[in-house]
Amino acid sequence: MTDFQQLTRRHRDVTKASTAFIYAILVSVAMNFFWTPGHIYSSGITGLAQLINSLLGKFSPIQLSTALLLFLLNVPMFIIAWRQIGHRFTVFTFLAVALSSIMIKVVAPEGLTHDPIICAIFGGAVNGFGTGTALKNGISTGGLDIIGIVLRRKTGHSIGTINMAFNSIIVIAAGFIYGWPYAFYSALGLLVNGRVIDMTYTRQQKMQVMIITSRPKTVIDSVQNRIRRGVTIVHNAEGAYRHDDKTILFTVITRYEMSELTAAMSESDPHAFVSISDTVKILGHFYEPEP
């Protein structure tokens, strides 16, 4: 490994570690400032940790904090990640979860408001931004993320159905423990959380690109030098205004790659016509970088 590669890798590791710390602060703010005061449950393993904490408080003399439960419930996920995904991935996932547990315990709870609607919206938004930022920088927040990656690798399917079922149980539990209005408040928080993650983590948002150009080879070379994407070529197109020869290029990118596409088009053919539309579904192979 060259000195430049070592420096790049070190910089990437520092960025990931810093992101893990930022995520930990944001999830602790969401938990201690909004979710706990508003009796709102989060999604995934964090929500399960809250649920177990509530049940222990009601029915058991044994008390375990949400922070400790969050870490303990992720231990099996660390083992799965270490065996099935990768050691470096597991190290940063462990760091994110460990820091989250510590910060939830360290950050003093502050009941800014007990209004459950406000707590659901702002708690979901803060946590969604933290989770999206973590995913954007290539680290996992543990829990169902790990199951999703393993499942996608082995079967090609996403964890969407399992995620929905798991979170439905959390929402129903909120209804039984705090009352059914709180189940709806928790569901609202989950919707906000998911929406903010989608706004922040743009790698999963796919878009179809159509390029009409008279310089196809230059455009293809520039795009593929910047983005690892295949391009489909349609020859013998004709412009209706001047009747000049054109070539139509099709590709699919993620929203995260938009800036690279814009730069590629600026340097290869600034006068090309480019149409971009959101893609709802893709069948077939679409390259996704490993975590």
N, C-alpha and C positions, 0 to 999 in steps of 0.2 A: 504493500500500500504506500503510495507516494505521500510526501509531506502535505501537498494540497488536499488530497483525499482525507488524510487524518484531520486536517484543520476543518474541512467541511463537515466531517462526521462529528467532531467535537462541538462545532457550532450548532449542528442539528440536535445533538443531545442536550445542550444547554437550553435551547429553545423549548424542547419537549419538557424538560424539568421545570422550567419557568411556567409553562402552560399548565402543568399539573398543579403547581402552587396557586395559580390564578383560579383554576377550576375549584380547588379546595376552598378558597375564600368565598367564591360565589355560591357554592352549594351550602356552605355554613351560614351565609347571610339568608339564603332562601329558607333554610330549615329553622333558624333561630329567630329571624325577624318576621317571617310570614307564615310558614306552614304550621309550626307548633302553636303559636298564638291563635291562629285561625282554625285549628283542628282540621287541617288539610293534609291529605296523603299524597305523596309523590308517586312516581311510576317505578316499576322494576324492583330491584333489590333494595333500593332506598325506601320505597314504600313498604316493602315487606318488613324491613327493620323497624319502621315506625309502627306497623301493625303488631308485631310481636311485642314491642315495648308497651303498647297500649294494653294488650291482652295480659301481659305479666303484671302490669299495674293494677288491673281489675281483679284477676283471679289467682295470683300467685304471690307468696311472700318474697320470692326471688326477684330482684330488680336488676335489669341490665339496660344500660343506656343505649339510645339509638346509635350513637357513634360506635360503641363497641360491637353492637349487633351488625352494623353495616360492614365492619371489617371481617367479623367471623363468618358471615354469610358469603363473603367473597373468597374465602380461603379455598373452597373446592374449585372455584372459577380460576384461581391462580394455577392450580395443579393442571386443569384442563388446558389452559393457555400455554403453560410450559411444555406440555407434551405434544399438543396439536398445532400450535400457531408459531411460537418462536420465543427464544429466551429474552431477547431485547424487548420485544413487545410486552412480555410478562413483567419485566423489571419496571417499565414505565407505567404499566397498569397498576402494579403493586404500589408504586410511588403515589399515583393519583388517589387511590383508595385510602392508603395510609394517611396521607396529608389531609384528605377530606375528613376522616374519622377524628384526627387530632384537632382540626380547625373547628369542627362542630362542637367538640368538647371545650375548646379554648375560648372561642368567640362568645362573649357574654350575650345571652338572650335579651332581646330588646323588643318589647311589644309595641311596635309603632302604631298598630291598629289591631283590633280584634274582629273587624268586619271581614267575614269569610270570603266575600266576593273579591275585595281588594287583596286579601292574602292569597287567594287562589291565582288571581291574574298576575300579581307582581312576583309571587314566589315561582310560578311557572316560567315567567319571562326571565328572571335572574338565573334560574337553574338551566333553562333552555339555552341561554347565551353561553353559560359556562360549558355545558356539554357540547354545543356546536363548535365552540372554540377549541376544545380538546380534540374532537374528531377531525377538525380542519387541520390541526397540527400533527395528526398521525398518532394520537394516543387514545386508548380506550379508558372509559370510566368504570370498567368492570361489569359485573352482573350479566344481564342478558346480551350485552354487546358481544361478549366472548362466545356465548352459545350461538348467536347469530352468525358470527364469522365461521365457526366450525361447521355449522349446518350448511351454510352457503358453499363452503369448500367441498363438502362430501356429497351434497345432493343438488346443488345449484339453485336451491330455493331460499327465499328470505325467511326471516323469523316473524314476519308480520302477524300471522294468525296466532302464534304462541304469545307474542307480545300483547296482542289485544285481549286474549283470554286471561293472561296473568294480571293485566291492569284492571280488567273487569272484576276480578276477585278482590283486588285492593279497593275499588270503588264500592262494591257491595259491602265489604267489611266496614268501610267508613259509615255507611248507612246504619248498620247494626250497632256500631259502637257510639257514634255521635248523633245519630238521627239522620233520616233520609235526605233532608235538605243538604247535609254535609257531603253526602254521596254525589249530589249534583255539583256542589262546589268543587269537590276533588276532580270530577270529570272535566269541569271547566278548566281547572289548573293543568290537567293533562293535555287538553287541546292547545292551550297557550304554549305550554312547554314544547310540544311537538312542532307547532308553527314557528316558534323562534329558532328551534334547532334547524329546521329547513331553511330559514332565512340566513342562518350563520354558516351552516355546513353545506356548501354549494356543490361539493363533489358528486353528490348523488342525484343532482338535478340535471337531466339530460336534455339536450337540444339538437334539433336537426338543422344542418346548415346547407343551404344551396348557394353555390357560387357560379355566376355566369361571367366568363372571362375569355379574353383572346390570348392569354399567356398561361395556359394550363400547366405546363411543365414547371415554370418558375413558381407558380402558386403552390403546386403540390410539394415541391422541394422545400419551400419555405414553411409550409404548414407542418409537414412531417418532421422537419428539423426541430420544431418547437413543441409539437404535440404528438404523442404516440397514438395516432388514429389512422385507420384505413380511409381511403378515398375512392369513391366510385366515379368513373368518367363516362359521360355521355357525349359522343362526338357528333359532328355535323349539325349543330344547332345554328340557327340563323336569327339575327336581330331584325325585327320587323321595321324599324325606322330607317336604318341605312343598308339593310340586307347584307351586313358583313358577317363573316364566319365567327361563330362562338363555340365554346365548349362549356358544358354544364358539369359541375363537380358536386357530389353529395358526400357529406360526412356527418357523424354524430359526435358531439363533444359534451362535456359537462359545463355547467355555468362557471365553475371554478377556472376553466380554461379559456374563458372569453377574452381576457386581456392578451393572452398569447396569440389567439386567433386574430385579434385586431392588429397586433404588431406584425404578424406574418403577412396580412393583407396589405398593410401600409408599405412594407418593404418590397413586396412582390408585384402587386398590381393595385395601386390606389384607386383606379377607375373601375374596378370590377363591381358588379352588382351582387350584393350578398343579402340573402334572406335567411332569417333565423327564427325558428319556431320551437316552442316547447314540445318535447316528445313524451307521450303518455306511457307507452310501453315498447319494449324492444324484445324481439325474438331472435335468438342466435347469439353469437359470441360478441361481447363488448368488454374490452380490456379495462380492468380495475386494478390499480396499484395495490400491492400487498401492504398490510399495516406494518 
